Amino acid sequence: MFSADVEVTELMGAETYLYLSKENHSFTARVNGSSKSKSGDKVTIALLPQNIHLFDKESELTIF
């Protein structure tokens, strides 16, 4: 588990996308639409390997 800063939230109906940053890295988390997270919050992230999707920044191809 690790913590990250919420930069932007985007409500998409049943889901909310959290645009997060940690040091010099940015990533997106898809969470329940009822999430109360908002810009400026710090959240704790637990990664489940079966739910991770990684993409190459330049080619945008799937890595994992």
Biopython code that builds the backbone (N, CA, C, O; Angstrom):
import numpy as np
from Bio.PDB.StructureBuilder import StructureBuilder

atoms = [
    (1, "MET", "N", (0.843, -1.179, 0.000)),
    (1, "MET", "CA", (0.000, 0.000, 0.000)),
    (1, "MET", "C", (0.888, 1.241, 0.000)),
    (1, "MET", "O", (2.011, 1.227, 0.504)),
    (2, "PHE", "N", (0.356, 2.303, -0.574)),
    (2, "PHE", "CA", (1.073, 3.570, -0.589)),
    (2, "PHE", "C", (0.060, 4.703, -0.671)),
    (2, "PHE", "O", (-1.107, 4.481, -0.992)),
    (3, "SER", "N", (0.508, 5.903, -0.383)),
    (3, "SER", "CA", (-0.390, 7.061, -0.455)),
    (3, "SER", "C", (-0.093, 7.851, -1.723)),
    (3, "SER", "O", (1.021, 7.827, -2.245)),
    (4, "ALA", "N", (-1.116, 8.552, -2.205)),
    (4, "ALA", "CA", (-0.983, 9.393, -3.398)),
    (4, "ALA", "C", (-1.891, 10.601, -3.232)),
    (4, "ALA", "O", (-2.842, 10.575, -2.452)),
    (5, "ASP", "N", (-1.589, 11.650, -3.969)),
    (5, "ASP", "CA", (-2.389, 12.873, -3.934)),
    (5, "ASP", "C", (-3.428, 12.844, -5.044)),
    (5, "ASP", "O", (-3.117, 12.492, -6.182)),
    (6, "VAL", "N", (-4.664, 13.216, -4.714)),
    (6, "VAL", "CA", (-5.728, 13.309, -5.711)),
    (6, "VAL", "C", (-5.600, 14.660, -6.402)),
    (6, "VAL", "O", (-5.714, 15.707, -5.765)),
    (7, "GLU", "N", (-5.364, 14.629, -7.700)),
    (7, "GLU", "CA", (-5.255, 15.858, -8.485)),
    (7, "GLU", "C", (-6.629, 16.275, -9.017)),
    (7, "GLU", "O", (-7.016, 17.439, -8.912)),
    (8, "VAL", "N", (-7.360, 15.313, -9.588)),
    (8, "VAL", "CA", (-8.660, 15.580, -10.213)),
    (8, "VAL", "C", (-9.548, 14.367, -9.995)),
    (8, "VAL", "O", (-9.058, 13.238, -9.969)),
    (9, "THR", "N", (-10.854, 14.586, -9.838)),
    (9, "THR", "CA", (-11.822, 13.494, -9.811)),
    (9, "THR", "C", (-12.797, 13.687, -10.965)),
    (9, "THR", "O", (-13.111, 14.814, -11.346)),
    (10, "GLU", "N", (-13.271, 12.569, -11.516)),
    (10, "GLU", "CA", (-14.204, 12.625, -12.637)),
    (10, "GLU", "C", (-15.303, 11.595, -12.400)),
    (10, "GLU", "O", (-15.063, 10.394, -12.525)),
    (11, "LEU", "N", (-16.500, 12.052, -12.060)),
    (11, "LEU", "CA", (-17.636, 11.161, -11.829)),
    (11, "LEU", "C", (-18.146, 10.663, -13.166)),
    (11, "LEU", "O", (-18.467, 11.454, -14.053)),
    (12, "MET", "N", (-18.221, 9.337, -13.308)),
    (12, "MET", "CA", (-18.657, 8.715, -14.559)),
    (12, "MET", "C", (-19.820, 7.762, -14.284)),
    (12, "MET", "O", (-19.792, 6.606, -14.704)),
    (13, "GLY", "N", (-20.840, 8.250, -13.579)),
    (13, "GLY", "CA", (-21.991, 7.412, -13.258)),
    (13, "GLY", "C", (-21.690, 6.508, -12.083)),
    (13, "GLY", "O", (-21.497, 6.979, -10.963)),
    (14, "ALA", "N", (-21.649, 5.201, -12.338)),
    (14, "ALA", "CA", (-21.420, 4.224, -11.271)),
    (14, "ALA", "C", (-19.964, 4.189, -10.816)),
    (14, "ALA", "O", (-19.648, 3.550, -9.812)),
    (15, "GLU", "N", (-19.075, 4.867, -11.541)),
    (15, "GLU", "CA", (-17.652, 4.874, -11.216)),
    (15, "GLU", "C", (-17.134, 6.304, -11.137)),
    (15, "GLU", "O", (-17.704, 7.227, -11.719)),
    (16, "THR", "N", (-16.049, 6.460, -10.408)),
    (16, "THR", "CA", (-15.328, 7.731, -10.374)),
    (16, "THR", "C", (-13.881, 7.443, -10.729)),
    (16, "THR", "O", (-13.296, 6.473, -10.247)),
    (17, "TYR", "N", (-13.308, 8.282, -11.569)),
    (17, "TYR", "CA", (-11.889, 8.179, -11.889)),
    (17, "TYR", "C", (-11.137, 9.184, -11.036)),
    (17, "TYR", "O", (-11.479, 10.366, -10.997)),
    (18, "LEU", "N", (-10.108, 8.700, -10.353)),
    (18, "LEU", "CA", (-9.231, 9.559, -9.567)),
    (18, "LEU", "C", (-7.919, 9.686, -10.324)),
    (18, "LEU", "O", (-7.263, 8.687, -10.620)),
    (19, "TYR", "N", (-7.546, 10.909, -10.634)),
    (19, "TYR", "CA", (-6.274, 11.170, -11.288)),
    (19, "TYR", "C", (-5.298, 11.527, -10.175)),
    (19, "TYR", "O", (-5.440, 12.554, -9.511)),
    (20, "LEU", "N", (-4.308, 10.667, -9.983)),
    (20, "LEU", "CA", (-3.445, 10.703, -8.812)),
    (20, "LEU", "C", (-2.004, 11.025, -9.178)),
    (20, "LEU", "O", (-1.575, 10.838, -10.316)),
    (21, "SER", "N", (-1.268, 11.514, -8.183)),
    (21, "SER", "CA", (0.171, 11.721, -8.365)),
    (21, "SER", "C", (0.911, 11.236, -7.127)),
    (21, "SER", "O", (0.422, 11.325, -6.001)),
    (22, "LYS", "N", (2.093, 10.725, -7.378)),
    (22, "LYS", "CA", (2.990, 10.254, -6.316)),
    (22, "LYS", "C", (4.397, 10.561, -6.782)),
    (22, "LYS", "O", (4.883, 9.973, -7.747)),
    (23, "GLU", "N", (5.057, 11.491, -6.088)),
    (23, "GLU", "CA", (6.379, 11.954, -6.498)),
    (23, "GLU", "C", (6.289, 12.451, -7.938)),
    (23, "GLU", "O", (5.504, 13.360, -8.208)),
    (24, "ASN", "N", (7.049, 11.901, -8.863)),
    (24, "ASN", "CA", (7.006, 12.371, -10.257)),
    (24, "ASN", "C", (6.170, 11.472, -11.157)),
    (24, "ASN", "O", (6.335, 11.496, -12.376)),
    (25, "HIS", "N", (5.276, 10.682, -10.576)),
    (25, "HIS", "CA", (4.480, 9.733, -11.349)),
    (25, "HIS", "C", (3.002, 10.092, -11.254)),
    (25, "HIS", "O", (2.525, 10.554, -10.218)),
    (26, "SER", "N", (2.291, 9.874, -12.349)),
    (26, "SER", "CA", (0.844, 10.089, -12.328)),
    (26, "SER", "C", (0.156, 8.810, -12.785)),
    (26, "SER", "O", (0.699, 8.059, -13.595)),
    (27, "PHE", "N", (-1.025, 8.572, -12.267)),
    (27, "PHE", "CA", (-1.787, 7.392, -12.631)),
    (27, "PHE", "C", (-3.255, 7.638, -12.339)),
    (27, "PHE", "O", (-3.619, 8.612, -11.681)),
    (28, "THR", "N", (-4.087, 6.743, -12.838)),
    (28, "THR", "CA", (-5.533, 6.868, -12.704)),
    (28, "THR", "C", (-6.067, 5.654, -11.967)),
    (28, "THR", "O", (-5.647, 4.526, -12.225)),
    (29, "ALA", "N", (-6.992, 5.887, -11.050)),
    (29, "ALA", "CA", (-7.659, 4.807, -10.332)),
    (29, "ALA", "C", (-9.154, 4.898, -10.597)),
    (29, "ALA", "O", (-9.739, 5.979, -10.545)),
    (30, "ARG", "N", (-9.761, 3.761, -10.880)),
    (30, "ARG", "CA", (-11.208, 3.691, -11.060)),
    (30, "ARG", "C", (-11.799, 3.172, -9.753)),
    (30, "ARG", "O", (-11.468, 2.073, -9.310)),
    (31, "VAL", "N", (-12.673, 3.965, -9.139)),
    (31, "VAL", "CA", (-13.251, 3.605, -7.842)),
    (31, "VAL", "C", (-14.771, 3.703, -7.913)),
    (31, "VAL", "O", (-15.330, 4.142, -8.918)),
    (32, "ASN", "N", (-15.422, 3.294, -6.848)),
    (32, "ASN", "CA", (-16.874, 3.354, -6.757)),
    (32, "ASN", "C", (-17.359, 4.786, -6.940)),
    (32, "ASN", "O", (-16.726, 5.726, -6.461)),
    (33, "GLY", "N", (-18.470, 4.948, -7.624)),
    (33, "GLY", "CA", (-19.032, 6.271, -7.883)),
    (33, "GLY", "C", (-19.415, 7.034, -6.638)),
    (33, "GLY", "O", (-19.570, 8.255, -6.686)),
    (34, "SER", "N", (-19.569, 6.347, -5.529)),
    (34, "SER", "CA", (-19.939, 7.015, -4.278)),
    (34, "SER", "C", (-18.713, 7.506, -3.506)),
    (34, "SER", "O", (-18.841, 7.982, -2.378)),
    (35, "SER", "N", (-17.528, 7.392, -4.106)),
    (35, "SER", "CA", (-16.298, 7.855, -3.457)),
    (35, "SER", "C", (-16.417, 9.326, -3.081)),
    (35, "SER", "O", (-16.929, 10.131, -3.858)),
    (36, "LYS", "N", (-15.947, 9.669, -1.903)),
    (36, "LYS", "CA", (-15.977, 11.055, -1.414)),
    (36, "LYS", "C", (-14.654, 11.777, -1.660)),
    (36, "LYS", "O", (-14.491, 12.925, -1.246)),
    (37, "SER", "N", (-13.707, 11.115, -2.333)),
    (37, "SER", "CA", (-12.405, 11.734, -2.601)),
    (37, "SER", "C", (-12.579, 12.963, -3.475)),
    (37, "SER", "O", (-13.436, 13.003, -4.357)),
    (38, "LYS", "N", (-11.743, 13.971, -3.210)),
    (38, "LYS", "CA", (-11.799, 15.210, -3.990)),
    (38, "LYS", "C", (-10.384, 15.730, -4.206)),
    (38, "LYS", "O", (-9.444, 15.291, -3.543)),
    (39, "SER", "N", (-10.240, 16.659, -5.131)),
    (39, "SER", "CA", (-8.937, 17.256, -5.420)),
    (39, "SER", "C", (-8.305, 17.772, -4.136)),
    (39, "SER", "O", (-8.964, 18.421, -3.324)),
    (40, "GLY", "N", (-7.023, 17.477, -3.963)),
    (40, "GLY", "CA", (-6.300, 17.914, -2.777)),
    (40, "GLY", "C", (-6.226, 16.866, -1.685)),
    (40, "GLY", "O", (-5.418, 16.993, -0.765)),
    (41, "ASP", "N", (-7.058, 15.824, -1.767)),
    (41, "ASP", "CA", (-7.023, 14.754, -0.767)),
    (41, "ASP", "C", (-5.790, 13.887, -0.958)),
    (41, "ASP", "O", (-5.219, 13.825, -2.047)),
    (42, "LYS", "N", (-5.388, 13.222, 0.112)),
    (42, "LYS", "CA", (-4.366, 12.178, 0.056)),
    (42, "LYS", "C", (-5.101, 10.868, 0.304)),
    (42, "LYS", "O", (-5.846, 10.746, 1.276)),
    (43, "VAL", "N", (-4.893, 9.888, -0.573)),
    (43, "VAL", "CA", (-5.571, 8.606, -0.445)),
    (43, "VAL", "C", (-4.538, 7.495, -0.302)),
    (43, "VAL", "O", (-3.395, 7.636, -0.737)),
    (44, "THR", "N", (-4.950, 6.399, 0.307)),
    (44, "THR", "CA", (-4.110, 5.215, 0.423)),
    (44, "THR", "C", (-4.564, 4.216, -0.630)),
    (44, "THR", "O", (-5.752, 3.918, -0.749)),
    (45, "ILE", "N", (-3.613, 3.708, -1.385)),
    (45, "ILE", "CA", (-3.884, 2.814, -2.504)),
    (45, "ILE", "C", (-3.356, 1.420, -2.179)),
    (45, "ILE", "O", (-2.217, 1.265, -1.737)),
    (46, "ALA", "N", (-4.185, 0.417, -2.401)),
    (46, "ALA", "CA", (-3.768, -0.981, -2.324)),
    (46, "ALA", "C", (-3.967, -1.568, -3.716)),
    (46, "ALA", "O", (-5.080, -1.547, -4.242)),
    (47, "LEU", "N", (-2.913, -2.087, -4.311)),
    (47, "LEU", "CA", (-2.986, -2.617, -5.668)),
    (47, "LEU", "C", (-3.258, -4.114, -5.651)),
    (47, "LEU", "O", (-2.594, -4.870, -4.941)),
    (48, "LEU", "N", (-4.237, -4.530, -6.436)),
    (48, "LEU", "CA", (-4.519, -5.944, -6.632)),
    (48, "LEU", "C", (-4.000, -6.308, -8.022)),
    (48, "LEU", "O", (-4.483, -5.765, -9.015)),
    (49, "PRO", "N", (-3.029, -7.211, -8.112)),
    (49, "PRO", "CA", (-2.409, -7.515, -9.407)),
    (49, "PRO", "C", (-3.409, -7.846, -10.515)),
    (49, "PRO", "O", (-3.187, -7.480, -11.669)),
    (50, "GLN", "N", (-4.493, -8.522, -10.188)),
    (50, "GLN", "CA", (-5.468, -8.900, -11.211)),
    (50, "GLN", "C", (-6.268, -7.703, -11.734)),
    (50, "GLN", "O", (-6.987, -7.829, -12.725)),
    (51, "ASN", "N", (-6.148, -6.549, -11.081)),
    (51, "ASN", "CA", (-6.896, -5.359, -11.493)),
    (51, "ASN", "C", (-6.016, -4.237, -12.029)),
    (51, "ASN", "O", (-6.493, -3.116, -12.207)),
    (52, "ILE", "N", (-4.746, -4.513, -12.289)),
    (52, "ILE", "CA", (-3.816, -3.479, -12.742)),
    (52, "ILE", "C", (-3.676, -3.534, -14.264)),
    (52, "ILE", "O", (-3.565, -4.611, -14.850)),
    (53, "HIS", "N", (-3.682, -2.371, -14.887)),
    (53, "HIS", "CA", (-3.429, -2.241, -16.321)),
    (53, "HIS", "C", (-2.338, -1.189, -16.487)),
    (53, "HIS", "O", (-2.511, -0.042, -16.075)),
    (54, "LEU", "N", (-1.225, -1.572, -17.085)),
    (54, "LEU", "CA", (-0.105, -0.657, -17.294)),
    (54, "LEU", "C", (0.092, -0.428, -18.788)),
    (54, "LEU", "O", (-0.014, -1.355, -19.591)),
    (55, "PHE", "N", (0.382, 0.827, -19.148)),
    (55, "PHE", "CA", (0.558, 1.198, -20.545)),
    (55, "PHE", "C", (1.882, 1.924, -20.724)),
    (55, "PHE", "O", (2.319, 2.665, -19.843)),
    (56, "ASP", "N", (2.515, 1.708, -21.865)),
    (56, "ASP", "CA", (3.720, 2.440, -22.219)),
    (56, "ASP", "C", (3.342, 3.888, -22.508)),
    (56, "ASP", "O", (2.415, 4.153, -23.274)),
    (57, "LYS", "N", (4.054, 4.811, -21.900)),
    (57, "LYS", "CA", (3.729, 6.235, -22.024)),
    (57, "LYS", "C", (3.838, 6.732, -23.465)),
    (57, "LYS", "O", (3.009, 7.527, -23.908)),
    (58, "GLU", "N", (4.835, 6.278, -24.186)),
    (58, "GLU", "CA", (5.046, 6.778, -25.548)),
    (58, "GLU", "C", (4.179, 6.066, -26.581)),
    (58, "GLU", "O", (3.535, 6.720, -27.401)),
    (59, "SER", "N", (4.157, 4.741, -26.550)),
    (59, "SER", "CA", (3.410, 3.994, -27.569)),
    (59, "SER", "C", (1.942, 3.791, -27.190)),
    (59, "SER", "O", (1.105, 3.513, -28.049)),
    (60, "GLU", "N", (1.638, 3.933, -25.901)),
    (60, "GLU", "CA", (0.304, 3.689, -25.349)),
    (60, "GLU", "C", (-0.117, 2.223, -25.466)),
    (60, "GLU", "O", (-1.293, 1.899, -25.307)),
    (61, "LEU", "N", (0.846, 1.335, -25.746)),
    (61, "LEU", "CA", (0.562, -0.093, -25.807)),
    (61, "LEU", "C", (0.505, -0.673, -24.400)),
    (61, "LEU", "O", (1.151, -0.168, -23.482)),
    (62, "THR", "N", (-0.269, -1.730, -24.244)),
    (62, "THR", "CA", (-0.399, -2.396, -22.954)),
    (62, "THR", "C", (0.906, -3.099, -22.589)),
    (62, "THR", "O", (1.477, -3.832, -23.396)),
    (63, "ILE", "N", (1.370, -2.866, -21.359)),
    (63, "ILE", "CA", (2.553, -3.541, -20.836)),
    (63, "ILE", "C", (2.122, -4.743, -20.006)),
    (63, "ILE", "O", (2.701, -5.824, -20.103)),
    (64, "PHE", "N", (1.096, -4.533, -19.190)),
    (64, "PHE", "CA", (0.628, -5.572, -18.257)),
    (64, "PHE", "C", (-0.852, -5.431, -18.084)),
    (64, "PHE", "O", (-1.463, -6.200, -17.342)),
]
sb = StructureBuilder()
sb.init_structure("model")
sb.init_model(0)
sb.init_chain("A")
sb.init_seg("    ")
for serial, (resi, resn, name, xyz) in enumerate(atoms, 1):
    if name == "N":
        sb.init_residue(resn, " ", resi, " ")
    sb.init_atom(name, np.array(xyz, "f"), 0.0, 1.0, " ", f" {name:<3s}", serial, name[0])
structure = sb.get_structure()
